[in-house]
Amino acid sequence: MAKSRNNRRGRDADAAVAQSVDGGLARLVPDRDRPRAWTLLIDGAPQSHVDLDDPAHLSFEYQRRLGHVIDLVAPPGRPLKVVHLGGGAFTLARYVAATRPRSTQQVVERDAALVELVRRELPLDPGARIRVRSADAREGLAKVPDGWADLVLADVFSGARTPAHLTSTEFLDAVRRALKPGGVYAANIADGPPLTHLRGQIATAAARFPDLALVADPTVLRGRRFGNAVLVASDLPLPTAELTRRAASDPHPGRVEHGRALTDFTGGAVAVVDASAVASPAPPPSVFH
C-alpha cells in the first residue's frame, strides 16, 4: 500500500513512500543531503536516484557513465531522439531533458505500477518531450520507427537481473533497426566473477557493431567484485579519448577498455542468440548491504 500523499516529501521531510509494484516492493527514500532528491529501491535493490531540483545531477556511478555517453553523442545542447529501455525513476530521461532541451524521448518500462508511482511522486517536467510506454522493452522497441533514434539506452532489470531476451543478437538487431546510421547504443550490464555474462555481452555487441567501448570500475573488470559496466556501441568511431578522460575524473573513477584491449578482455566469448540466452546473474546479497 502506498503511504498517504500527506506523507510525501515537502510535507513530511522524513517520510519514505512505499508501494507494491509489479517488480516487488518499491520504496522512494529521501536523500538526507539534497532537499528534493530521492532514491528508488525495489525489493531493497537501488534502482535510481533523482534530484527534482537538479535533474542534471547523477548520483549512481553507472548513471554518471551513461551521462557521459549522452554528453558525447552529439555537440553540447543539440536535441536528441532517445529511446530508454527501462524507466526506473526516469533519471536519464530527466538528464537529457535538462542538458539537451527540445529533445524527444521515449521511455519503455514494463512495470505500469512503477510508472504510476514515479509519475505521481516525482512528476516529470510538463514541458519535457518524454513519452512513457508501459510495455516489454523488446515489444516497445519494435514500435520505434526505423532509423528514428540518435541513442538507445538499455537499463532493464527484473528482480535485479536483465531478462534473457534482452541479451541476444536478435535484440541488438532490433536496436540497430531503431538507430539512425551512426547512432549509439549503451547498456548497463551487471555481473561479477568470473564475468562470463559481461564477456558474452561484449561478444554479442561485437557481432552487430564495429566499434565498442566498455566503462567500469577497475575492480569489477579484474573480477574482484560484482558491479556495473556500461557497454557502448556504434557503427561509427566512438569518442573514446574523451570518454576515458571523463570516466577517470569521476568521484569513483572508471576505466575504459576499447579496441584490442577489449577484444582480449572478451577472451573468446561467443555471441548470445535467443535460443541460448539466459538472464544476467543475480547479485550476491552483500551487494546491497
C-alpha positions in Angstrom: 0.0 0.0 0.0 1.2 3.5 -0.8 1.6 5.8 2.1 -0.8 8.8 2.3 0.1 11.6 -0.1 0.2 13.8 3.0 3.4 12.0 4.0 5.2 12.9 0.8 8.4 14.8 0.9 7.8 18.5 1.3 5.0 17.9 3.8 7.0 15.4 6.0 10.7 15.6 5.2 11.4 12.2 6.9 8.7 10.2 5.0 9.6 7.5 2.6 7.0 6.3 0.1 6.4 2.5 -0.3 4.1 0.8 -2.7 3.8 -2.7 -4.2 4.6 -2.7 -7.9 4.8 -5.5 -10.5 8.5 -6.0 -9.7 8.2 -6.1 -6.0 8.1 -3.6 -3.2 9.1 -0.1 -4.4 10.4 2.5 -1.9 11.2 6.1 -2.6 13.7 7.1 0.2 14.5 10.8 0.7 18.1 11.9 0.3 19.3 13.5 3.6 21.8 15.7 1.7 19.5 17.1 -1.0 16.2 18.7 -0.2 14.1 17.2 -3.1 16.1 14.2 -4.0 15.1 10.5 -3.7 16.4 7.0 -4.2 14.2 4.4 -5.7 14.7 0.9 -4.4 12.8 -2.3 -5.5 13.0 -5.2 -3.0 15.9 -3.4 -1.4 18.0 -3.0 -4.6 18.8 0.6 -5.5 17.4 1.4 -9.0 17.6 5.2 -9.5 18.4 8.4 -7.8 16.5 11.6 -8.8 17.1 15.2 -7.7 14.0 17.2 -8.7 15.8 20.5 -8.1 18.9 19.4 -10.2 18.0 16.7 -12.7 21.5 17.0 -14.2 22.9 15.6 -11.0 23.7 11.9 -11.5 24.5 10.1 -8.2 25.0 6.4 -9.2 28.3 5.5 -10.8 26.8 3.7 -13.8 24.3 6.6 -14.4 27.2 9.1 -14.5 28.9 6.9 -17.1 25.7 6.8 -19.2 25.5 10.6 -18.7 29.0 10.9 -20.3 27.7 8.9 -23.3 24.7 11.3 -23.5 27.0 14.3 -23.4 29.3 13.0 -26.1 26.9 11.5 -28.6 26.4 15.0 -30.2 27.6 18.5 -29.8 26.5 20.2 -26.4 22.9 21.3 -26.3 21.9 19.7 -29.5 18.5 18.0 -29.1 18.5 14.2 -29.4 15.9 11.5 -30.1 16.4 8.9 -27.3 14.9 5.6 -26.5 15.2 4.4 -22.9 14.6 0.7 -22.4 13.8 0.5 -18.7 12.5 3.6 -16.9 13.2 3.4 -13.2 12.6 6.9 -11.9 13.3 8.4 -15.4 16.6 9.7 -14.1 18.4 9.7 -17.5 15.4 11.0 -19.4 15.3 13.9 -16.9 19.0 14.4 -17.5 18.6 14.5 -21.3 15.7 17.0 -21.0 17.8 19.2 -18.7 21.0 19.2 -20.7 19.5 19.0 -24.2 16.3 20.9 -24.3 13.8 20.1 -27.0 15.0 16.5 -27.1 12.3 13.9 -27.9 12.3 10.8 -25.8 10.5 7.5 -25.5 10.7 5.5 -22.3 9.7 1.9 -22.3 9.0 0.5 -18.8 7.1 -2.8 -18.4 6.1 -2.1 -14.8 3.0 0.0 -15.1 2.5 0.3 -11.4 6.1 1.7 -11.0 5.4 4.2 -13.8 2.3 5.4 -11.9 4.2 5.7 -8.6 7.0 7.7 -10.2 4.7 9.9 -12.1 2.7 10.7 -9.0 5.5 11.2 -6.5 8.3 12.5 -8.8 6.5 14.3 -11.6 8.2 14.9 -14.9 8.6 18.5 -16.1 5.4 19.1 -18.1 7.5 20.8 -20.8 9.8 17.8 -21.4 9.1 15.8 -24.5 9.0 12.5 -22.8 6.6 9.7 -23.7 6.3 6.8 -21.4 5.0 3.5 -22.7 4.2 0.6 -20.3 5.4 -2.4 -22.4 8.1 -5.1 -22.5 11.4 -3.5 -23.7 11.6 -5.5 -26.9 8.0 -5.0 -27.7 8.3 -1.3 -27.1 11.4 -1.1 -29.2 9.6 -2.7 -32.1 7.2 0.3 -32.2 10.0 2.8 -32.7 10.2 3.9 -36.4 13.2 2.7 -38.4 16.2 4.9 -38.0 14.5 7.2 -35.5 16.9 7.2 -32.6 20.2 9.0 -32.0 20.7 7.0 -28.9 19.2 3.8 -27.4 19.9 3.3 -23.7 19.2 -0.1 -22.1 18.9 -0.4 -18.3 16.4 -3.2 -17.8 16.3 -5.3 -14.7 13.7 -7.7 -13.4 14.4 -8.9 -9.9 17.9 -7.4 -10.2 18.6 -9.5 -13.4 18.4 -8.4 -17.1 15.9 -10.7 -18.8 17.4 -13.2 -21.3 15.6 -11.9 -24.3 17.4 -8.6 -23.9 20.9 -10.1 -24.2 20.9 -11.6 -27.7 21.9 -10.7 -31.2 18.3 -10.7 -32.2 17.6 -8.0 -29.6 20.5 -6.0 -31.0 19.1 -6.3 -34.5 16.0 -4.5 -33.2 18.2 -1.9 -31.6 20.1 -1.3 -34.8 16.9 -1.0 -36.8 15.7 1.8 -34.4 19.0 3.7 -34.6 20.0 6.3 -37.1 23.1 5.5 -39.1 25.9 6.3 -36.7 23.6 6.2 -33.7 24.8 4.9 -30.4 23.7 2.0 -28.2 24.6 2.0 -24.5 23.7 -0.7 -21.9 24.1 -1.1 -18.2 25.3 -4.6 -17.6 25.7 -6.1 -14.1 28.0 -9.1 -13.5 30.6 -10.5 -11.1 33.3 -13.1 -11.1 34.1 -14.8 -13.4 32.4 -12.2 -15.7 31.0 -14.8 -18.1 27.9 -12.7 -18.7 29.7 -9.5 -19.4 32.2 -11.1 -21.8 29.3 -12.7 -23.7 27.5 -9.4 -24.0 30.6 -7.7 -25.4 30.9 -10.6 -28.0 27.2 -10.2 -28.8 27.6 -6.4 -29.4 30.8 -7.0 -31.4 28.7 -9.3 -33.8 26.5 -6.3 -34.6 28.5 -3.1 -34.2 32.0 -2.3 -35.5 33.1 -0.1 -32.6 32.7 -0.8 -28.9 33.9 0.6 -25.6 33.4 -0.6 -22.1 33.4 1.6 -18.9 33.6 0.1 -15.5 35.3 0.2 -12.1 38.7 -1.4 -12.4 37.9 -3.8 -9.6 34.9 -5.1 -11.5 37.0 -5.5 -14.6 39.5 -7.5 -12.6 36.8 -9.8 -11.5 37.2 -8.9 -7.8 33.6 -7.9 -7.1 30.1 -7.7 -8.5 29.2 -4.4 -10.2 28.0 -2.5 -13.2 29.7 -2.0 -16.5 28.5 0.3 -19.3 28.8 -1.1 -22.8 28.8 1.5 -25.7 28.5 0.5 -29.4 28.1 2.3 -32.7 28.6 2.0 -36.4 31.0 5.0 -36.3 34.1 5.5 -34.2 33.2 6.3 -30.6 34.7 9.3 -28.7 36.8 7.0 -26.5 39.5 9.5 -25.6 37.0 12.0 -24.1 35.0 9.2 -22.6 38.2 7.9 -20.9 39.0 11.3 -19.6 35.6 11.9 -18.1 35.3 8.4 -16.6 38.8 8.8 -15.0 37.7 12.1 -13.4 34.5 10.8 -11.8 34.3 10.6 -7.9 34.6 6.8 -8.4 37.0 6.6 -11.4 36.1 4.2 -14.1 38.4 2.6 -16.7 37.6 2.4 -20.4 38.5 -0.6 -22.5 38.5 -0.3 -26.3 40.0 -1.9 -29.4 42.5 -4.7 -28.9 42.4 -4.5 -25.1 38.6 -5.0 -25.2 38.9 -7.9 -27.6 41.5 -9.5 -25.3 39.2 -8.9 -22.3 36.4 -10.8 -24.1 38.6 -13.9 -24.0 37.0 -15.8 -26.9 33.4 -15.5 -25.6 30.8 -16.1 -28.3 27.7 -14.1 -29.2 24.5 -14.9 -27.5 21.4 -15.8 -29.5 17.7 -16.0 -28.5 17.8 -19.8 -28.4 20.6 -20.0 -25.8 20.1 -16.7 -23.9 19.9 -16.6 -20.2 19.2 -13.8 -17.7 22.1 -12.0 -16.2 23.4 -13.4 -12.9 21.7 -12.4 -9.6 23.8 -10.1 -7.5 25.0 -11.6 -4.1 23.1 -10.3 -1.1 26.2 -8.5 0.1 26.0 -6.0 -2.8 23.1 -4.1 -1.2 24.3 -4.2 2.4 
